[in-house]
Amino acid sequence: MSLPPCFASPTHEDVAQAIALIPLDAAALATYLDKQPGRVRRWVAASGFKAEANASLLIPGDDGAPHAALIGVADAHDPFALSAGPFGLPPGIYALGKPGVAGEGLRIALGDAILGWGLGAYRFERYRKPARAPARLVLEDARAPSSEAFAILKACTLVRDLVNTPTEHMGPDELEAVALRLAKAYGGEVVTTLGDDLLKDNFPVIHAVGRASHRAPRLIALHWGDAAYPHVVVAGKGVCFDTGGLNLKTGDGMRLMKKDMGGAAHALALAQLVMATKLPIRLTVLVPAVENSVAGNAFRPGDVIVSRAGISVEVDNTDAEGRLVLCDALAYAAELKPALLLDFATLTGAARVALGPELPALFCNDEKLAADCLAASAASRDPLWRMPLWKPYTSYLKSTIADTANSGASRMAGAITAALYLQRFVPEGLPWAHLDTYAWNDRDRPGHPVGGEALGLRAMHAVLKARAGAA
């Protein structure tokens, strides 16, 4: 497996010339300086380097060429500890723990170095070349390209690439092509229900939401793994663009709606990660892929659609379409009788109001599963925050002519009511976790450039890994 361009192998011919990379916090900086000659101590003092997080400083050698690079780290166990390095340091090759360099600094685990450096080096390059190449990091272990950390890095960058790609080049067809590519690479199978076949095969809500687009709506099903293993179903909201439908969004509200397939991106990336790390599970990924468009045959406020589960749904708002396409997918998932059901969705602005853009909302109907998700979140440093499935708020979804409405007049508890709507399609006794994730970085930070982002992906892989191991 080839390395991304921001890494160098230990056998690389230039490694001998690599600059030593020394991660330091304030305490480690003092220890490091105690071991250095006076000229280095004076250089560091004159530069004002205090080992603050993400700060960096080149240390010249006797010949004036860089001899070492110091990088400030707030927490050596943070997987993003080195993420400022690829563009905070000049282009070149850097090596952690280089032999013969006094004061090696803080120890950064190989997996954290791969993830932090790799995501720090990420730039979306499909339409514009970056102004410069990232600095390269020498991997300490030649096995790293096949490691789990490298698979996690690839999955995170897959989410970013899919979400960053404009809908013109990332519609339902292209999402299906991603699923087909993954199936071919890892020995899976894809079954797609397309266009009017959705009506024939009883996916009426997915069809209703997507029928106004010139791109046919579809349900993409990716199957992988041995039938003897526990069955896990992962669903992902695949609204490739959301105009809001006839409840049309404002221009500002529509501007980032290429990212409304972020749930599907997470589901497909999790599939890639599960398959790459060969977890002993049987996996089904369901992606209802549509565009919510405006045309003469668009579904309307006030329409009633009878879902796959037989539950009639009054459309209160065509801009609450994500929960609509997911309800048919979740009903189908329940028919497969899995041991576990997960879904990812860029579902509500209310979740962002409550928790901000960097903290996905976790809803869960099973206490053990919820505890596992939060423990995995903490261990992987991939934050989640549990929100309640507060049943009294189901009244906000009351319809006078159907079993339920997809939305309601009240703006209260929007993320909760959306989750409660989905829960209605999940049978009692089936452990289910729903992640309302933003899938986007609004602000530029080391390792987190503005644009698409994997939020909750690493945590949910850790959940599946732990449960597969226990099984």
GICORZI-V680698 format. One record per residue. BURIAL is + if it has 16 or more other C-alpha atoms within 10 Angstrom, else -. Layout:
burial = {BURIAL/BURIAL}
//
This chain:
burial = {-/-/-/-/-/+/+/+/+/+/-/-/-/-/+/-/-/+/+/+/+/+/+/+/+/+/-/+/+/-/-/+/+/-/-/-/-/-/-/-/+/-/-/+/-/-/-/-/+/+/+/-/+/+/+/+/+/+/+/-/-/-/-/-/-/-/+/+/+/+/+/+/+/+/+/+/+/+/+/+/+/+/+/+/+/+/+/+/+/-/-/+/+/+/+/+/+/+/-/-/-/-/+/+/+/+/-/+/-/+/+/+/+/+/+/+/+/+/+/+/+/+/+/+/-/-/-/-/-/-/-/-/+/+/+/+/+/+/+/+/-/-/-/+/+/-/+/-/+/+/+/+/+/+/+/+/+/+/+/+/+/+/+/+/+/+/+/-/-/+/+/+/+/+/+/+/-/+/+/+/-/+/+/-/-/-/-/+/+/+/-/+/+/+/+/+/+/+/+/-/-/+/+/+/+/+/+/+/+/+/+/+/+/-/+/+/+/+/+/+/+/+/+/+/+/-/-/-/-/+/+/+/+/+/+/+/+/+/+/+/+/+/+/+/+/+/-/+/-/-/-/-/-/-/-/+/+/+/+/+/+/+/+/+/+/+/+/+/+/+/+/+/+/+/+/+/+/-/+/+/+/+/+/+/+/+/+/+/+/+/+/+/+/+/-/-/-/+/+/+/-/-/-/+/+/+/+/+/+/-/-/+/+/+/+/+/+/+/+/+/+/+/+/+/+/+/+/+/+/+/+/+/+/+/-/-/-/+/+/+/+/+/+/+/+/+/+/+/+/+/+/+/-/-/-/-/+/+/+/+/+/+/+/+/+/-/-/-/+/+/-/+/+/+/+/+/+/-/-/+/+/+/+/+/-/+/+/-/+/-/-/-/-/+/-/+/+/+/+/-/-/+/-/+/+/+/+/+/-/-/-/-/-/+/+/+/+/+/+/+/+/+/+/+/+/+/-/-/-/-/+/+/+/+/+/+/+/+/+/+/+/-/-/-/-/+/+/+/+/-/+/+/+/+/+/+/+/+/+/+/+/+/+/+/+/-/+/-/-/-/-}
//
